[in-house]
């Protein structure tokens, strides 16, 4: 694990801690939003292979947009 991967892992852990602590005061994520979040995190983790990383992030963004459109209706 190189230094940039260590920074990414630390950032993900900090985001998870913040999310768990603020869960009581905020609304729950929809299943699609959780899936989009997972794809984006997977894209960040696999950033060394650009094709895979950017593909996973793109899928996450598309799912997030679909979730936004569904919740607006």
DRENNU-668486 format. One record per residue (C-alpha): residue in three letters; x, y, z; residue number from 0. Coordinates in steps of 0.02 Angstrom, whole numbers, plus 50000, padded with zeros to 5 digits. Layout:
<torpas>
@res = ALA | east = X | north = Y | up = Z | n = NUM
...
</torpas>
This chain:
<torpas>
@res = UNK | east = 50000 | north = 50000 | up = 50000 | n = 0
@res = UNK | east = 50078 | north = 50164 | up = 49946 | n = 1
@res = UNK | east = 50054 | north = 50332 | up = 50028 | n = 2
@res = UNK | east = 49910 | north = 50392 | up = 49919 | n = 3
@res = UNK | east = 49811 | north = 50233 | up = 49954 | n = 4
@res = UNK | east = 49840 | north = 50258 | up = 50140 | n = 5
@res = UNK | east = 49769 | north = 50435 | up = 50128 | n = 6
@res = UNK | east = 49618 | north = 50370 | up = 50034 | n = 7
@res = UNK | east = 49588 | north = 50234 | up = 50164 | n = 8
@res = UNK | east = 49601 | north = 50360 | up = 50306 | n = 9
@res = UNK | east = 49479 | north = 50478 | up = 50218 | n = 10
@res = UNK | east = 49353 | north = 50337 | up = 50193 | n = 11
@res = UNK | east = 49364 | north = 50288 | up = 50376 | n = 12
@res = UNK | east = 49338 | north = 50469 | up = 50431 | n = 13
@res = UNK | east = 49188 | north = 50488 | up = 50315 | n = 14
@res = UNK | east = 49113 | north = 50327 | up = 50385 | n = 15
@res = UNK | east = 49135 | north = 50388 | up = 50564 | n = 16
@res = UNK | east = 49054 | north = 50556 | up = 50522 | n = 17
@res = UNK | east = 48911 | north = 50468 | up = 50433 | n = 18
@res = UNK | east = 48877 | north = 50352 | up = 50581 | n = 19
@res = UNK | east = 48881 | north = 50494 | up = 50708 | n = 20
@res = UNK | east = 48764 | north = 50604 | up = 50606 | n = 21
@res = UNK | east = 48644 | north = 50464 | up = 50562 | n = 22
@res = UNK | east = 48525 | north = 50507 | up = 50703 | n = 23
@res = UNK | east = 48502 | north = 50687 | up = 50647 | n = 24
@res = UNK | east = 48495 | north = 50657 | up = 50460 | n = 25
@res = UNK | east = 48382 | north = 50561 | up = 50345 | n = 26
@res = UNK | east = 48426 | north = 50384 | up = 50297 | n = 27
@res = UNK | east = 48501 | north = 50348 | up = 50127 | n = 28
@res = UNK | east = 48391 | north = 50266 | up = 49999 | n = 29
@res = UNK | east = 48452 | north = 50098 | up = 49934 | n = 30
@res = UNK | east = 48500 | north = 50177 | up = 49767 | n = 31
@res = UNK | east = 48598 | north = 50315 | up = 49853 | n = 32
@res = UNK | east = 48692 | north = 50186 | up = 49956 | n = 33
@res = UNK | east = 48731 | north = 50086 | up = 49800 | n = 34
@res = UNK | east = 48793 | north = 50244 | up = 49712 | n = 35
@res = UNK | east = 48901 | north = 50286 | up = 49862 | n = 36
@res = UNK | east = 48975 | north = 50111 | up = 49858 | n = 37
@res = UNK | east = 49017 | north = 50122 | up = 49673 | n = 38
@res = UNK | east = 49100 | north = 50290 | up = 49696 | n = 39
@res = UNK | east = 49204 | north = 50226 | up = 49842 | n = 40
@res = UNK | east = 49253 | north = 50073 | up = 49740 | n = 41
@res = UNK | east = 49305 | north = 50189 | up = 49599 | n = 42
@res = UNK | east = 49415 | north = 50286 | up = 49720 | n = 43
@res = UNK | east = 49493 | north = 50126 | up = 49783 | n = 44
@res = UNK | east = 49530 | north = 50060 | up = 49608 | n = 45
@res = UNK | east = 49598 | north = 50226 | up = 49543 | n = 46
@res = UNK | east = 49765 | north = 50144 | up = 49497 | n = 47
@res = UNK | east = 49679 | north = 50058 | up = 49350 | n = 48
@res = UNK | east = 49601 | north = 50211 | up = 49270 | n = 49
@res = UNK | east = 49477 | north = 50119 | up = 49160 | n = 50
@res = UNK | east = 49403 | north = 50021 | up = 49305 | n = 51
@res = UNK | east = 49409 | north = 50167 | up = 49428 | n = 52
@res = UNK | east = 49327 | north = 50294 | up = 49315 | n = 53
@res = UNK | east = 49199 | north = 50166 | up = 49256 | n = 54
@res = UNK | east = 49146 | north = 50129 | up = 49435 | n = 55
@res = UNK | east = 49136 | north = 50314 | up = 49476 | n = 56
@res = UNK | east = 49033 | north = 50346 | up = 49319 | n = 57
@res = UNK | east = 48911 | north = 50207 | up = 49364 | n = 58
@res = UNK | east = 48896 | north = 50281 | up = 49539 | n = 59
@res = UNK | east = 48857 | north = 50454 | up = 49470 | n = 60
@res = UNK | east = 48727 | north = 50385 | up = 49350 | n = 61
@res = UNK | east = 48642 | north = 50288 | up = 49491 | n = 62
@res = UNK | east = 48645 | north = 50445 | up = 49601 | n = 63
@res = UNK | east = 48562 | north = 50547 | up = 49463 | n = 64
@res = UNK | east = 48428 | north = 50413 | up = 49442 | n = 65
@res = UNK | east = 48398 | north = 50418 | up = 49630 | n = 66
@res = UNK | east = 48383 | north = 50608 | up = 49629 | n = 67
@res = UNK | east = 48256 | north = 50601 | up = 49487 | n = 68
@res = UNK | east = 48154 | north = 50466 | up = 49576 | n = 69
@res = UNK | east = 48150 | north = 50560 | up = 49742 | n = 70
@res = UNK | east = 48098 | north = 50723 | up = 49659 | n = 71
@res = UNK | east = 47940 | north = 50645 | up = 49587 | n = 72
</torpas>
